[in-house]
Amino acid sequence: MGVTRTSVLDGLERRATWRSAALALAVAVPSNLALAGYVLPALQARRPEAMDGDFLVMIDLEPLRSVDEIYRIYDLYTPDILDLVRLLYALDFAMPLALAVLLFCLIGALLRALGVKGRGRALLVLPFVSVTFDFVENALSLLLLDRYQSGEVLPTLARAATLATTLKFVALSAVGVTVVALLGRGIVVAARRRLGRRGGA
């Protein structure tokens, strides 16, 4: 039997569980501890000029950067912090994936609570759309950084990286709107049920 959209959505729905959420937290918590407890303090100590407040200046924190802006950021990454920058990017693969799984589980719980079936379950895919753009952005950022250290400037790839960043923010916004809409619908349904019980009493 071939794979169909329904079978894919059924599989996703079965995996949108609290167990999956717990596994995501098991990744997110130590990753954030490593970031806050070691990586960022070490970057601050070695290269405060590369920091914006308490966080590293990165190309993926703002959409639609120009090529010049991207390479000005890479100029901040001196050889003595490259190992820490790469470690931060490694964590930046793990943490968005954990967040995507958590949002996926939240959306799944809301859809089940609202009794949504059929095509509406396609909303489960949204968190993984955003994390896909995040992964593309990170991979391109690392590639651009490594090539820049070798003296190569790749403007086309830099534009692709900032496009991936922009699409990531668009997808994250769509996820946020989806969660708020489902929560709002859940509140309305719960209120109607309560009023219905009072009316029948």
N, C-alpha and C positions, 0 to 999 in steps of 0.2 A: 504494500500500500504506500502510495507516495505521500510526501509531506505536504500538508495543506495548511492554509492560514489558521483554520480552526484547531488543528492539532498542535500547531506552534503556540497559539494562545492558551490552549488547555495546559500545555507543558509549563508555560510561564506562570499561569495562575497557580498551579500546584506548587511552584517553587517560591511564591510570594508569601513566605511564612515567617513566623517569629524566630524560627531556627536560623533561617537565612539572615535575618536582621542581627541575630546574636553573633553569627560568624563575621558579618560586616563590622560590627563593633569591635570584635576581637582583632581586626586588622586596623581599624581607625584609631583606637585608643593608643596602642603602642607607637603607631606612626606619628601621631600628634605629640606624644611624649618625647620621642626622639627629635622631632623638629623643634619643639619649644625648649627642650632641656639640653640639647647638644648643638644641633646644626646652626640655628639662628644665633645663639650666644657666641659660638665660635666665629661665625661670619662677622658679627658686630665687633669682636675683638681684633680680628685680622684686617678687616677692610670696612670701616664704618662708612666710608664714602659710597659703598655699594648698597647701603641700606636706606630705606625710606621708612623712618620710624623704627619699628621693631621687625620689619620684614625686608627681605632682599628685593631690590628692584628687578622686576622680571618683565619679559615682553607679554606675558599672558595675563597680566592684571588689568589691562585696558585694551578695548577693541580699537581697530582701525588705526594702529600706529603706522607711521611712515617707515620706509626702509632706513632712512637716516636715523630715526629715533631708535630703531631696533639695534643698529650697530653702535650707537652711542651707549646703549645699555651694555652691550658686550664689551665695550672698552672699560667698563667698570670691573669686569671680571679678570683680575690680574692672576698670574700663574699660581700665586700662593693660596688662592681660594677656589681654584677650579675643582679640586676634589670635593669640597663642601658643596659647591654649586651642583655638581653631578649627583651627589647624595641627595640633595634637596629635590632634584628632578626625579630621582628614583622613588622618593616618598610621594612625589606629586603624581606618580602613576597609581600608587596604592590607595591614597586617600580619596581621590575622586571616584575610583571604582567602589570603594566602601560606601561612599555617600550615595552613589547611584543605586546600589543594592538596598540601602536603607529607604530611599525614596520609592524604589520599586515595591518594596514590602508594604510601605505606607499606602501607596496607591492601590495595591492589591487588597489590603484590608478594607479600604474605603469602598472599593468596587463591590466586594463581597457583602459589606454591610448594607449597601444600597441595592443589592440584588441585580447589579448590572451584568448582562450577558451579551453574547454576540460580539459585534464589531466594537462596542464600547470598551472591550478589554484591550484593544490596541493601545490604549493609554499606558499600559504596562511597559511599552517599548520606549517611551519618551526618555526616562532617565539614562538608558543605554545609548540613545542618540547623542545626548550631551557628553557622555563620557567618551564616546568614540571621537568626537571633535577634540576633546581634551587630550586624548592619546596622540592624535595626529599633530596637534599643536606642540606637545612635549617632544615628540620624536623629531619634528622639524627643528625645534629650538636647539636640541642637543646636536643635531647634524650641523646646523648653521654655526653654532658655537665652536665645534671641533674644527670645521673648515676655516673659520675666521682665525683661530689660533695658528693655522698653517698659512695664513695670508690670503685666503680666498674669500671673496665677497660674492654672494649669490642672491641678487635682488629678487629674482623670480620666486625662489623658495622662501625668502623673507616675506614677500607679499602673500604667499600661500599660508605661511604660519599665522600672519595677522588675520587672514580670512578665517582660518580655523578658529582662532580666538573669538572673532565676532560671532561665528555660527554657534560656538559653545555658549556664549552669553544669550543668544536668541533661544537656543534649546533649553537652557536653564530657566529662562523666563517662562517658557511654555510649561515646563514642569511646575514652576511655582504657581502659575495661573491655574493649572489643572488641580493641584492639591487644594488651593483655596476654594475653587469651584466645587470640588467634591465635598469638602468640609462644610461649605455653605449649604449645599444640597442636603447633606446629612442632618444639619441643624434644623432645616425646614421640615424634613420628613419626621424627625423626632418630635418637633413641636406639634405637627399635625396629629401624630399618634397620641400625644398626651392630651390634646384638646378633644380628640375623638373619644378617649377613655373617660374624660370628665363629662362629655356630653351624654355618654351612654350610662353614666352612673345614676 
